[in-house]
Amino acid sequence: MRTATHHPLITAPCNLWPGPRPTSSPVLPSGSRRPRRGALVVRAAVVVEQEAKTKISLVRIGTRGSPLALAQAYETRDKLMASHSELAEEGAIDIVIIKTTGDKVLDQPLADIGGKGLFTKEIDEALLEGRIDIAVHSMKDVPTYLPAGTILPCNLPREDVRDAFICLTVKSLAELPAGSVIGTASLRRQSQILYRYPSLKVVNFRGNVQTRLKKLNEGEVQATLLALAGLKRLNMTENVTAILSVEEMLPAIAQGAIGIACRSNDDKMATYIASLNHDDTRLAVACERAFLETLDGSCRTPIAGYAHRDSDGNCVLRCLVASPDGTRVLETSRKGLYALDDMVAMGKDAGKELLSKAGPVCNSVLWSSYMFWSAAFINKMDEQTAALLWKVKHQQKSWSFLLSKFLGLFMSVFFHESC
């Protein structure tokens, strides 16, 4: 039997009968019905759709689901497609959204729920389990030690490292009246704000960029600070009131840099992503992270650092560590060759200097940090203990129940707060 139909990817009819077209219609067996042309078209379309759905992607990119994280994942996808022709085909790259602990718990400071790794742990687990092939991270969220079995051979070109000041009433931090409330989830920003403007008040301010801007517009705070890199990637720079210089607000370690990780035994993926690496960014990030690693920094410690190439081609590194309340700040700087070994050595040396700097000053920073987190520990114990006492009174719980729960609570809070 011969018929002609339209394949959805072909504009002209396909002649499914080989050789010359017969002059008369074929004779059908008695009682049979001629297939309708429309039915064949539908079947062909369904087959093509099923083939597209069952096609296995060559690269599965793991990312968080926030608008900024997705923008970074799409940037990675576009660069892969431009660099490798086989990845430019439809369906060759798939983006897999993974929800992290940092995305789920939004009502507590980052330091209270575990600090570093909150935005990467679940993605790294998916990578090691083979559910994704590469992971796209904001480098400032990546712990100094990568999970065993993973490597991070690529940093994309770094965006603007500066912070943006956003306010509806004044044009700069200096113009804010005493007592004004600034929202930020970053202890680095908090400590530097309070160091320069002790009359201001800083409160925890979590959520993605859109959420924080919404809270600002609703009057929850008078101002906030956001990474300019994120606003640029989201095309939202129209919200910026002023851009803070690195002298006024030293950036987070690796701020504005994107890192791409893969399994250490996956040579194909390593080759794909290594081709996207931006060497200047990679060296600067390595320098800053060497400083961070030496200090054993986390979200509990306000640490800042920025390495860049100066007009002479040398590396200039500025570093800072502070107490959360901004009463003590230690700073140092280095200058040397813009080469990996030299820059890593500079970062480590700067970290060692701040660790050993003038005893009384350093002890003041450590004591201030200790008192800050001791207060957080006591507050949390007070809240949880009150909840247990309420259960004893109103739910007829025994005192032995209270004692066992209290001991468990103490151990969990103590180890959580001191990790």
ZATI-51450 format. One record per residue (C-alpha): x, y, z. Coordinates in steps of 0.02 Angstrom, whole numbers, plus 50000, padded with zeros to 5 digits. Layout:
residues N
XYZ
...
//
This chain:
residues 419
500005000050000
500635017649959
500185033450046
500905050750077
500995059850243
501815075050320
503205072250448
503215086850571
505055090150530
504795089150340
503845102150239
503525091450084
502505075150083
503495059050102
503105045849967
503145029450061
502905019049903
504535014749812
504625016149622
503365024349505
501665029549569
500325016449520
498975022249399
497525014449496
497095012649678
497654996449758
496314983549789
495944981549976
495414964950051
493544962650077
492944970850238
494554980850267
494614999750282
495845011750207
496915020350344
496505038550361
497905050550320
497605060850477
497865045750588
499565042450508
500085060550537
499615059450722
500555043050743
502115050150662
502045065550772
501855054750929
503355044050880
504445059350855
503885066751022
504245050451113
505965049351034
506345067051092
505785063051270
506805047051281
508385054951211
509745054751344
510585071451375
512465071751351
512685083751498
511565085851649
511905102151742
511465102551927
510975119152003
509925127452136
508235133852081
508395152352124
508305164651978
510145169152003
510715150952012
509735147051854
510495162051766
512215155051808
511715137751747
511065144851582
512665154751562
513635138551583
512505129451460
512695143051329
514585142851343
514615123851327
513505124551172
514615137751093
516205127951128
515645110251082
514595107250926
513865090850989
513155100051139
512295112951029
510995100250973
509265101151050
509135090751208
511015088151224
511085098051387
509815096451527
509685107651680
509225098551841
508585109051987
509085103152160
508425110752321
509755113552454
509655115852642
510015134352619
508485135852506
507345126852629
507775135852792
507515154452767
507045160652940
508745158353024
510485165852996
511605155052888
512835152753031
511445145553141
511035131653019
512765125752973
513695139352880
514695134452726
514045120352616
512215124752641
512005128952457
513125115252387
512965099152488
511425091852404
512075096452231
513745088052268
512825072552329
511835071852166
513475073352071
514295058952166
512725048152147
512735050751958
511085060151949
511975074951868
513595076451770
514205093751819
513775105751961
513695124651945
514095134152104
514335152052162
516145150652219
515825160652377
514675146352434
515955132552404
516865125852559
518765126352554
518815107252548
517895098952403
516985082452433
518055067152397
517765061052220
517455078352147
518545091352061
518235109352012
519285112451856
518395128051793
517975145851841
516995156551719
517525174751694
517225184251855
515845197151867
515965213651962
516535209752140
515795225152223
514255226452334
512745237052291
511865248452416
509975248552392
508865260952483
507245270252447
507615285652553
509465290552546
510895288852423
512275281352531
512635271952692
513365287852766
511695297052744
510665284452843
510035291753008
510595283953172
509545268753215
509155264553034
508935245953003
509955237252868
509525219652814
510865206952769
511225188552800
513095191452784
514175193252939
515525200452826
514385214752776
513695216552952
515415218353032
516035231052905
514435241452917
514495241853107
516365245653106
516105261353001
514345265953057
514075259553236
512465269553253
511585258553124
510665242353162
510915226453060
509615212453056
509565195252974
508855196752798
508735180352700
507985175452533
508405177052350
508675193952266
506845196252220
506255191752396
507445203952480
506965218152364
505135214452400
505455215152588
506375231652566
504925239052468
503725233352603
504715242952734
505455228452835
507135237352828
507755254352772
509165247552663
510065231952607
511675226752521
511725214452376
513125207752267
513225218252110
513705202552012
512015194552047
511055210151999
512005211151835
511695192851794
509835195551827
509785211951730
509145220851886
510435234651907
509055247851896
508755244152081
510495249852133
510595265952234
512505266352246
513975254852214
515155252652362
517015253052325
518085238452384
518895250652505
517215253852588
516575235952581
517865222252548
517025207952451
516755190152506
518045177352456
517755172852271
516265184752257
515635186052077
516485169852022
515595154251957
516365137051983
515955121251886
516295104251966
516235086351903
516705068951964
518575066351976
518475050551869
517435058451730
518745063651603
517455068151471
516565080851581
518215087551646
518755090851466
517095099251425
517145111551569
519025114451574
518855122151401
517785135951479
519035140551614
519555158751634
521335158251699
521425175551779
519845171951878
520455154751929
522105161651997
521245175752093
520005163552170
521425151552218
522335165852304
520815171352403
520325153552451
522105150052512
521875164652633
520165158052686
520815140352710
522255146452820
521005155152933
519845140052925
518475152352885
516615149052883
514975158652891
515295160953077
516815171953048
516735188552955
518115186352826
518395196152666
519715195752531
520005201752355
521425197652234
521595206252066
522865210551932
523495228551941
524055239751798
525815232351806
525165214651790
525525210051971
524325202352096
523685213552235
522805204852380
521815213652518
521175203752666
520105206752819
519465197252971
518315205053100
517205202153250
515345200253206
514895216153301
516195226353205
517145231953359
518775224153300
519445222953122
521115216053064
521745219852889
523265215852783
523825216052601
525065207652486
525805210852314
526735198552202
526815189352037
525175184651953
525605166051952
524755151552040
526125146352162
526535164352208
524715169052233
524295153852340
525825157652446
525245175752464
523535170152523
524245158152652
525505170852714
524155184052736
523105171752835
524555167152948
524915185552981
523145189053037
523145173453146
524725178953235
524465197753232
524675208053393
524075197053536
522885208953625
522035214253463
521865196453399
521215190553568
519925204553564
519275198253396
519205180353457
518385185353622
517095196053534
516675181653415
516575169753563
515385181153658
514325183753502
514065165153475
513885161553661
512415173653663
511665164753512
511885148053601
511045154353761
509595162053665
509275145953571
509345135653732
508125147753815
506885146153670
506965127153664
506895125153854
505345136053863
504515124953732
504915109253834
504235116853995
502625121153905
502435102853853
502675097054033
501345109054097
500035107753959
500285090353886
500505080754051
502295075954009
503355068654150
504895076954224
505935062054165
505345066253989
505925084254016
507625078754081
507965066753937
507395079353808
508395093353888
510005083153887
509725078653704
509345096753665
510915102853753
512025090753658
511245094553488
511285113453511
513045113153584
513795103053443
512785112653313
513355129553379
515165124153399
515395115053234
//
